[in-house]
Amino acid sequence: MAAALIAVILLTSLAVLILRPAFTPAIEGSKSIAELDRLTIGGVPQYVLIRGRDAANPVLLFLHGGPGMPMMYLAHAFQRPLEKQFTVVQWDRRGAGKSYSPNIPVNTMRVTQEIADTRELVLYLMRRFHQPKIYLVGFSYGTYLGILVAQRYPELFYAYVGIGQMACSAAQTEKYQREWIRRNALATNNSEALDELRGRKPLDAERWLFQFGGEDRQMKSFLPLLWIGLHAPEYTFHDAMSVPKGVRFTHARLKYDVIGKESIAQAVSKAELPIYFFTGRYDETDPHECTEAYFNQLRAPYKRFVWFDSAHFVFLEKPEAFAAAMRSVAER
């Protein structure tokens, strides 16, 4: 009898998960905003989530990583403190998350189009919320896109914040990661990781970045992230299943047609707006050594480097500290 009851509960929960529609919870207060919108940006339908306690607050736009790995499905787990002082905008870019479609024209999957899409959305947000500028925050690959947008259009932003700022070339990043994985594998006597490093098996760097705490200090794989995503009210079960499809699609199709083989540090040496780097002391996904070296050489009218006791996912590991740091950015 008990087993049958448990089976019914599990099946009911699964049915609710699969069949429930997407929505975003309301926020108390007459000035609040909580919307899940489908906009046409650059000729392609794309989804944005807009939330805040006062729609007159400054707008903060997140650029997710990946490329193709959305942040919208993680927002419910970290951004509520931010909504007190900002109108927070999460955006699933073309090909990612809720905006994934196999029918997206392949020739539009390029960084130049992402830059154009970002500018279009920023101008829309400025008009809609009557703001002269907004805050731009990039995470992981979003820092690659974000620093390029900030350099080209500094007049649109109060400040740019890079979380896990990309800086090194791909070859440099691989070098730092291999050395870090080797140190951890030797320290823990992990023969499987050492075999991969020695070429006996293909190296799955992401697996070991998670396993040894270079992605997130608590998570040992991507599965906890997916579990968080399955609880996102803004995502249907179909949307959640689209996340890995979007990642594969974007990785296969995206053309890097702006700076070629140069690293960000080589391509963007100056920006005419305040720059902040929020970096985890244990981040080896975008190695913190590269980020710190880039910060030291970058020229900007104001710049600040903020350390967090975290790895790559600063905002998930330290949501309150992250929100406090963003308040400091706004208060300046």
C-alpha positions as CSV (number, residue, x, y, z in Angstrom):
1,M,0.0,0.0,0.0
2,A,2.8,2.4,1.0
3,A,4.7,1.6,-2.2
4,A,1.6,2.3,-4.3
5,L,1.1,5.6,-2.6
6,I,4.7,6.6,-3.2
7,A,4.4,5.7,-6.9
8,V,1.2,7.8,-7.2
9,I,2.9,10.8,-5.6
10,L,5.9,10.4,-7.9
11,L,3.8,10.1,-11.0
12,T,1.7,13.0,-10.0
13,S,4.7,15.2,-9.3
14,L,6.2,14.2,-12.7
15,A,3.0,15.0,-14.5
16,V,2.8,18.4,-12.8
17,L,6.4,19.1,-13.7
18,I,5.8,18.1,-17.4
19,L,2.5,19.8,-17.9
20,R,2.8,23.0,-15.9
21,P,3.0,26.3,-17.9
22,A,5.8,28.8,-17.6
23,F,5.3,31.8,-15.4
24,T,7.2,34.1,-13.1
25,P,5.9,34.6,-9.5
26,A,4.4,38.0,-8.7
27,I,6.3,40.5,-6.5
28,E,4.4,42.3,-3.8
29,G,4.0,46.1,-4.2
30,S,2.2,48.4,-6.6
31,K,5.5,49.5,-8.3
32,S,6.9,46.0,-8.8
33,I,7.4,44.2,-12.1
34,A,7.5,40.5,-12.9
35,E,7.2,39.6,-16.5
36,L,8.2,36.8,-18.8
37,D,8.2,38.2,-22.3
38,R,8.8,37.0,-25.8
39,L,10.4,39.7,-27.9
40,T,11.6,39.7,-31.5
41,I,15.3,40.7,-31.4
42,G,17.3,40.8,-34.6
43,G,14.4,39.2,-36.4
44,V,14.3,36.1,-34.1
45,P,11.9,35.4,-31.2
46,Q,13.8,35.6,-27.9
47,Y,12.7,35.4,-24.3
48,V,13.5,37.9,-21.5
49,L,12.6,37.7,-17.8
50,I,12.1,41.1,-16.1
51,R,11.8,41.3,-12.3
52,G,12.1,44.0,-9.7
53,R,10.4,45.5,-6.6
54,D,10.3,48.9,-8.3
55,A,10.2,49.3,-12.0
56,A,11.8,52.7,-11.6
57,N,15.0,51.2,-10.2
58,P,18.1,51.0,-12.5
59,V,18.0,48.2,-15.0
60,L,20.6,45.4,-14.8
61,L,21.0,43.1,-17.8
62,F,22.7,39.7,-17.5
63,L,24.5,38.1,-20.4
64,H,24.7,34.4,-19.8
65,G,27.6,32.1,-20.5
66,G,28.1,28.9,-22.5
67,P,27.9,30.1,-25.2
68,G,24.3,28.8,-25.2
69,M,24.0,28.0,-21.5
70,P,21.2,30.3,-20.1
71,M,21.0,31.9,-16.7
72,M,17.3,32.4,-16.6
73,Y,16.7,28.9,-15.4
74,L,19.0,29.6,-12.4
75,A,17.6,33.1,-11.6
76,H,15.1,31.9,-8.9
77,A,18.0,30.5,-6.9
78,F,20.1,33.6,-6.6
79,Q,18.6,36.9,-7.8
80,R,15.8,37.7,-5.3
81,P,18.2,40.0,-3.2
82,L,19.1,41.8,-6.4
83,E,15.5,42.6,-7.2
84,K,15.3,44.9,-4.2
85,Q,17.5,47.5,-5.9
86,F,17.5,46.7,-9.6
87,T,15.1,45.8,-12.3
88,V,16.8,42.6,-13.2
89,V,16.7,41.3,-16.8
90,Q,17.6,37.7,-17.7
91,W,17.8,37.0,-21.5
92,D,18.0,33.7,-23.3
93,R,19.9,34.7,-26.4
94,R,19.2,33.3,-29.8
95,G,19.8,29.5,-29.8
96,A,19.8,29.2,-26.0
97,G,17.3,27.9,-23.5
98,K,13.8,29.1,-24.1
99,S,15.0,30.9,-27.2
100,Y,16.3,27.7,-28.8
101,S,14.9,26.7,-32.1
102,P,16.4,24.5,-34.8
103,N,15.0,26.9,-37.4
104,I,17.2,29.8,-36.4
105,P,19.1,30.9,-39.5
106,V,22.6,29.4,-39.2
107,N,24.2,32.5,-40.8
108,T,22.9,34.6,-37.9
109,M,24.8,32.6,-35.3
110,R,27.8,34.8,-35.1
111,V,29.3,37.2,-32.5
112,T,28.6,40.3,-34.6
113,Q,24.9,39.4,-34.5
114,E,25.0,38.8,-30.7
115,I,26.5,42.3,-30.3
116,A,23.7,43.8,-32.5
117,D,21.1,41.8,-30.6
118,T,22.5,43.1,-27.3
119,R,22.4,46.7,-28.4
120,E,18.9,46.3,-29.7
121,L,17.7,44.9,-26.3
122,V,19.5,47.6,-24.3
123,L,17.9,50.4,-26.3
124,Y,14.5,48.7,-25.8
125,L,15.0,48.5,-22.1
126,M,16.2,52.2,-21.9
127,R,13.1,53.3,-23.8
128,R,10.7,51.2,-21.9
129,F,11.9,52.0,-18.4
130,H,12.9,55.6,-19.2
131,Q,16.5,55.1,-18.2
132,P,19.5,57.0,-19.7
133,K,21.8,54.0,-19.2
134,I,21.7,50.5,-17.7
135,Y,24.1,48.2,-15.9
136,L,25.6,45.3,-18.0
137,V,26.7,42.1,-16.3
138,G,28.4,39.2,-18.1
139,F,29.1,35.7,-16.8
140,S,31.7,33.3,-18.3
141,Y,31.2,33.5,-22.1
142,G,28.9,36.4,-21.4
143,T,32.0,38.4,-20.4
144,Y,33.5,37.8,-23.8
145,L,30.3,39.3,-25.4
146,G,29.9,41.8,-22.6
147,I,33.3,43.5,-22.8
148,L,33.0,43.8,-26.6
149,V,29.6,45.5,-26.2
150,A,30.8,47.7,-23.4
151,Q,33.9,48.8,-25.5
152,R,31.8,49.6,-28.5
153,Y,28.9,51.3,-26.7
154,P,30.1,52.7,-23.4
155,E,27.5,55.5,-23.5
156,L,24.8,52.9,-22.9
157,F,26.0,51.7,-19.6
158,Y,26.6,53.0,-16.1
159,A,29.2,50.2,-15.6
160,Y,30.2,46.8,-16.9
161,V,30.7,43.9,-14.4
162,G,32.5,40.7,-15.6
163,I,31.9,37.6,-13.5
164,G,34.6,35.1,-14.3
165,Q,35.9,37.4,-16.9
166,M,37.4,35.7,-19.9
167,A,40.9,37.0,-20.6
168,C,43.3,34.3,-21.8
169,S,43.5,32.7,-25.2
170,A,42.1,29.2,-25.5
171,A,45.6,27.7,-25.4
172,Q,46.5,29.6,-22.3
173,T,43.3,28.6,-20.6
174,E,43.9,24.9,-21.4
175,K,47.4,25.2,-20.0
176,Y,46.3,26.7,-16.7
177,Q,43.5,24.1,-16.4
178,R,45.7,21.1,-17.2
179,E,48.3,22.3,-14.6
180,W,45.5,22.8,-12.0
181,I,43.9,19.4,-12.7
182,R,47.3,17.7,-12.5
183,R,48.0,19.3,-9.0
184,N,44.6,18.2,-7.7
185,A,44.9,14.7,-9.3
186,L,48.3,14.1,-7.7
187,A,47.1,15.5,-4.3
188,T,44.1,13.1,-4.3
189,N,45.8,10.2,-6.1
190,N,43.2,10.2,-8.8
191,S,44.5,7.8,-11.4
192,E,41.6,8.3,-13.8
193,A,42.4,12.0,-14.1
194,L,46.1,11.3,-14.4
195,D,45.5,8.8,-17.2
196,E,43.5,11.4,-19.1
197,L,46.3,14.0,-18.6
198,R,48.9,11.5,-19.9
199,G,46.9,10.9,-23.1
200,R,45.7,7.4,-22.3
201,K,42.1,8.7,-22.5
202,P,40.5,11.9,-23.9
203,L,40.7,14.6,-21.3
204,D,37.3,15.7,-20.0
205,A,38.4,19.0,-18.4
206,E,35.0,20.1,-17.4
207,R,34.4,16.9,-15.4
208,W,37.6,17.5,-13.4
209,L,36.9,21.2,-13.0
210,F,33.7,20.2,-11.2
211,Q,35.2,17.3,-9.4
212,F,38.0,19.4,-7.9
213,G,36.0,22.5,-7.2
214,G,37.1,24.8,-10.0
215,E,33.5,25.3,-11.3
216,D,31.6,25.3,-8.0
217,R,33.0,24.6,-4.5
218,Q,29.9,22.4,-3.6
219,M,28.8,20.8,-6.9
220,K,30.7,17.8,-8.3
221,S,28.9,17.9,-11.7
222,F,26.4,19.8,-13.8
223,L,23.5,17.7,-12.4
224,P,22.8,20.0,-9.5
225,L,22.5,22.9,-11.9
226,L,20.0,21.0,-14.0
227,W,18.1,20.1,-10.9
228,I,17.9,23.8,-10.0
229,G,16.7,24.5,-13.5
230,L,13.9,21.9,-13.3
231,H,12.5,24.0,-10.4
232,A,12.5,27.2,-12.4
233,P,8.9,28.4,-12.7
234,E,9.9,30.3,-15.9
235,Y,10.8,27.0,-17.6
236,T,8.5,24.3,-18.7
237,F,9.7,20.7,-18.9
238,H,10.1,21.3,-22.7
239,D,12.2,24.4,-22.0
240,A,14.5,22.5,-19.6
241,M,15.0,19.8,-22.3
242,S,15.9,22.5,-24.7
243,V,18.9,23.6,-22.6
244,P,21.4,20.9,-23.8
245,K,20.0,21.2,-27.3
246,G,20.8,24.9,-27.3
247,V,24.3,24.4,-25.9
248,R,25.1,21.8,-28.7
249,F,23.5,24.0,-31.4
250,T,25.4,27.2,-30.3
251,H,28.7,25.5,-29.9
252,A,28.4,23.9,-33.3
253,R,27.1,27.0,-35.1
254,L,28.5,30.2,-33.5
255,K,31.1,32.0,-35.6
256,Y,33.7,34.1,-33.8
257,D,33.9,36.8,-36.4
258,V,35.0,39.8,-34.3
259,I,38.5,39.3,-32.9
260,G,39.6,36.1,-34.5
261,K,42.2,34.1,-32.6
262,E,43.2,37.0,-30.3
263,S,42.4,36.8,-26.6
264,I,40.1,39.3,-25.1
265,A,43.1,40.7,-23.2
266,Q,44.9,41.4,-26.5
267,A,41.8,42.7,-28.3
268,V,40.3,45.0,-25.7
269,S,42.9,47.0,-23.8
270,K,40.8,50.0,-23.1
271,A,37.2,50.8,-22.3
272,E,35.5,54.2,-21.6
273,L,33.3,53.3,-18.7
274,P,33.7,51.9,-15.2
275,I,34.8,48.3,-15.1
276,Y,34.4,45.7,-12.4
277,F,35.7,42.2,-12.3
278,F,33.9,39.8,-9.8
279,T,36.2,36.8,-9.5
280,G,36.1,33.6,-7.4
281,R,39.4,32.8,-5.7
282,Y,39.0,29.1,-6.8
283,D,37.8,29.8,-10.4
284,E,39.7,27.7,-12.9
285,T,37.0,27.6,-15.6
286,D,38.0,31.1,-16.6
287,P,41.3,31.0,-14.7
288,H,41.5,33.7,-12.1
289,E,45.2,34.2,-12.9
290,C,44.3,35.3,-16.4
291,T,41.5,37.6,-15.1
292,E,43.7,39.3,-12.6
293,A,46.5,39.9,-15.1
294,Y,44.0,41.3,-17.6
295,F,42.6,43.7,-15.0
296,N,46.0,45.0,-14.2
297,Q,46.7,46.0,-17.9
298,L,43.1,47.2,-18.8
299,R,42.7,50.9,-19.0
300,A,39.4,52.4,-17.8
301,P,38.2,55.7,-16.1
302,Y,37.5,53.6,-13.0
303,K,38.1,49.9,-12.4
304,R,37.8,47.6,-9.4
305,F,38.6,44.0,-8.8
306,V,36.4,42.1,-6.2
307,W,37.4,38.7,-4.9
308,F,34.8,36.2,-3.7
309,D,35.4,33.0,-1.7
310,S,33.9,30.9,-4.5
311,A,34.8,29.3,-7.7
312,H,33.2,30.1,-11.1
313,F,29.5,30.5,-10.1
314,V,30.0,33.5,-7.9
315,F,26.3,34.4,-7.8
316,L,25.1,30.9,-6.9
317,E,27.7,30.2,-4.3
318,K,27.6,33.7,-2.6
319,P,24.2,35.3,-3.6
320,E,24.1,37.7,-0.7
321,A,27.7,38.8,-1.1
322,F,27.1,39.2,-4.9
323,A,24.0,41.3,-4.3
324,A,25.9,43.5,-1.8
325,A,28.8,44.0,-4.3
326,M,26.3,45.0,-7.0
327,R,24.7,47.5,-4.5
328,S,28.2,49.0,-4.1
329,V,28.5,49.3,-7.8
330,A,25.2,51.2,-8.0
331,E,26.0,53.4,-4.9
332,R,29.2,54.6,-6.4
